[in-house]
Amino acid sequence: MSKVLLSVEDTESKDWYKRLSLERDVVLTFDDQTAHDIKYAVVWKPKPGLLAQLPNLKVIFSVGAGVDHILSDPMLPDVPIVKVVSENLTQHMTEYVVWRVLDHHRQGALYREQQHAGQWLEKPQRPAQDVSVGIMGLGQLGRSAGLALKHMGFRVSGWSRTAQQVDGIASYYGHDGLTPFLNGTDILVVLLPLTPETEGIINYELLGRLRRLPDYPGPVVINAGRGKLQREADILKALTDGKLHEATLDVFEEEPLPRSNPLWRLPNLVVTPHAAGMSDPNHLVPAMLRQMTAYEQGRGLGPVVDRTRGY
């Protein structure tokens, strides 16, 4: 009987194991004999070279939305990589983005500061229709978040590597579309995949191209994508010198974020522990099991990662 390798570094494995084991023969380790029986691998940050030891591996499943943790393996076997995104994961990300956009927009940090000081001061508030939220990355997660914000009255635009069409969202793409996208953005939401082209894209120069509205505190950036999309030293500088008004970061160049990192102590930065889009095995495992059955019945897989694009 074919086996499923479960290798989820930095992730609690028991719930994944319990759910997968209801229908499949799951192993956490393997020897030379067992390796030949493994046809599927369910992984998060697998050790480099691990998957290359499986001669009959047919499909790799990522337990998270990103796949850079798999593609970085120089010995990665040439088999399909399936990125499983469930409605549950999409809902979590949409909630997170809406929460952080609204908190920045409605001056949450200012009112919390006033509360601590015992101050009763109402501040002017621009309506949502005056504010433009720009989303970098118009995949399933970006589209869902963008449409939710559009429904709340924000002007929403999106930027992606290639042209995308989403009703109600102004679309920009490619190198030529990046500057006009940024120039019209007040709150920047980053949901890009990590590729060689996007690594470090959120830097000081890019942040300087965000719009500065009259009577609005200043630009905001929210990164819930991948940590290496950002240059944290540049974000620190921009938050300190006023180029950025506020920021929310859910992902970091090094995780967990070291206690010594000065980002922890910035009053205009919200830090969350890579919690924006939780991967729930109760929702993702059934989708993986359906994919395995479809593959065995010759019905194909999807969505399969395009290795040339990195997502």
N, C-alpha and C positions, 0 to 999 in steps of 0.2 A: 504493500500500500504506500502511495506517495506521502511524503511527510512535509510539514511546514516548519521552517526555521523561524523562531521568534528571537530577534536581537534588537532590543530597544534601550540603548544606552541613555542614561540620564532620565529615564521614564519608568514609572512604576510598571513592572511587567506582569504582576499576578492577575490583574483584571483582564489584560489582553490574553494571557494564557487561558484563563478560565473561559472566556467567551469563544476563543478559537477552538478550544478543545471539545466544545459541544458537538462539532461536526468534523473536525480534522485531527489527525495525529500530529501533535505539536512537539517539537524538541527545542530545548534551549542551548544545548551543546551537541557536538557530534564527533564521531571518530571516523576513520577511513571508510568503514563499512556503511555507517549511517549516512555519510555524505552522499553516497550514490542514490539514496532513496529520497533525498530532498528535492522537490520540484518548485516549491514556492518559498520566498523569504519575505517576512514582514519585519521591517527594520526602521530604526531611527538612530542615526549616527553610528552605523556599523564600523567596526575596526577595519582599516585599510587591508585589503587582501583576503578578508573573511569570505566574501561571496565567491571569490575566484577558486576556493577550495571545493566548490559544489559542482561536479562535472555534469549533472543532469538538471541543473537549475533552469526553470522555464520562465518564471515571472518574479519580479521584485515589486513589493508594495511599500510605499512610504506611509507611515502613520501620521505624518503632518503634511501641511500644504506645500512646504518647501521640499526640494529634492537636491539642493546643492550639497547636503551632507552625504548623499550617495554618489553624485557625479564627481566629487573630489577624490574618489578612490582611483588611483592610477591603474589598478589591476581589475577594474570593474568588468564583469562578463558582458558580452554583447547579447543581452536579453531585454525584453520590454520592461520598462519601469512604469508602473501605474500610480498616478497621483490620485488618491481617494479623497474627495471633498464631499462631505455630507451636508444636508440641510442644517443639521445641528451645529456643525463647525461654522458654516456661513452665518447662521443666526448669532452665534457668540461674537464673531468678528464685527458684524453689523451693530450689535448692541454696544460694543466697546468703542467703535468709531463715533457713533452718535453721542454716547456719553461724553467722550473727550471733546468733541466739537462743541457741544452745548455748554460744557463747563467753561471752556475757554471763551466762547462767545458771550455767555451771560456773566462773565467776570467772577467766576466762582472763587478763585484764589484771593481776589480783592475782598470779597465779602467774608471769607473765612478769617482773613487778617483783621478786618474790622470787628468781627465777633470777638476775637481774642483780646482786642483793645477796648471792647465795650463801646464801640462807635456806632451810631445810628445815622448813616449817611447814604442816601440813595444817589446812585451815579447814572448819568445819561446812558441810554442803551440803544444802539442801532438795531433796526429790525433785520430779521434774517434775510429778507429779499435784497438788502443792501450789501450783503456779504457773500463773497465767492469762495467756495470750498473746491480746491483742486485735488484730484485723486490721481496719484502716480501708480498706474497698474490697474487696468480695466478687465481683469479676469473675473471669475465668478464672485470672489470676495469684494473686489472693488466695485463691481456693478451693483451688487446688493446694497452696499453701504451708500453708494452714490444715489441710488433711487430712493432710499429711506430719507436721506438729507434733502433731496429734491422735494419730497412729499411734505417736508416740514417748512418749505419756503425758501431755502437757501438756493442761490445760484450755484450750480454744480458743473464742473468741467473735468475732463479726464485726459491724461497723457499716457501713451503706451508706445511700445516699440514699432508696432504696425497699426494701420488704420483700424479703428473699432467703431461700430455704430450702436449707440444706446439711446433709445428715445428719451428726450428731455435732458440729455447731457451733452454739452459741447465737447467735441472730440478733437484732440491734437495728437500728433504722432511724429516720431522720428526726431532727428537732430534739429531740423528746421522748425518744428512745432514746439520745442521745449521753451524757448524764450518767451514767445507770446502767451503760452500757457502760464508760465510763472508770473509774468507781468500783470496778469489778471487775477492772481490768486492771493487771498488774504489768509486762509487757513489751508496749509498743505498737509495732505494725508498720504503717507507712503505705504503702499501695499505691493511693491514690486517684487518679482523673484530675484534672487541673487545670481548674477551671471558675471563673466569677466567684464562686460560692458557696463553693468550697473554697480559694481563694487566701488564704494566711496563716492557715489554720485551726490549724496547729500553733504555738500561741503560749503565752505564759507562763501565762495564765489556764487554758487547756486542760490544760497539763502539771500544774498544781496539783490537778487532779481525778483524777489517777491514784492507784491504791491503794498504801498503804504497809503491807506485811506485817510483823508482828513477826519478828525474827530473819532478816530478808531485807535485803540492802544498800540497796534503794530502787528506784524506778521506772526503767525504761529506755525509750528511744525509738529506733526504727530507721526511717529514711525512705529507701525505695528507689523512691518514686513520682516526684514532680516537685519541683524545687527551690523553686518559688514557693508550694508548700503550706506552707512553714515560714517563721517569722520568726527568722532566725539570731541576732539580738541577744537574743531571748528565750531561745533554747536555750543560748546562751553564759551568760546570767545564771543559768538554772536549773541548769546543770552546775557553776557556780561557787558558788552559795549552798546547794546540797544538795537542791534540789527534785527534781532528776534525779540518779540515781547514775551512770549512764553513757549513752552514745548512740553510734549508728552512723549516719553520713550518707553516702549515695552520690550525692546530688543537692544542688544549691546554687542560691541566688538568682542568682549570677553564676558561669558556668563558662567556662574552668577556674577553680577557686578561687584568687584572688590569693594570692601568697606572703606578702603582708603581713597576710592575714586571721588574727586570733588563734585561730580554730578549729583551725588546724594545730597549735597548741602546747598544746592541752588534753590532759592525761594521761588523762582519762576519756572521750575521744572518739576513735572510729575513723573516719578519712576514707578513702573509696575513690572513684576517679575515674569516676563514672557507669558502673560496670562490672557492676552486678548482673544485668541482663538484656541480654546481647549480641544484636544483630540480625545473624544470620548469613545472608548472601545465598544460601548453598547450601541453606538450609532455607526461607527466606521467598520467594525468587524463584519456585520451582515452584508455591507456593500462589497467587502473583500471576498467573502464567501460566494456571493453571487458571481463575481468576476471569475473566480476559480472554476465554478461550475460551467459558466459560459465558455471559458477557454477549453475545458475538457470536452464540451459538446461542439466545438468548432465554430462558435458564434462570435469569436473575436473579443478584444479588450478595449477599454476606453475609460477615461482619457489616458492615452499613452504619452509619456514625456518625449518631446523632440530634443534629442541630445545636442543637435547643432545649435539650438536656441537656448538650451539650459532650463527649459520649463515645459 
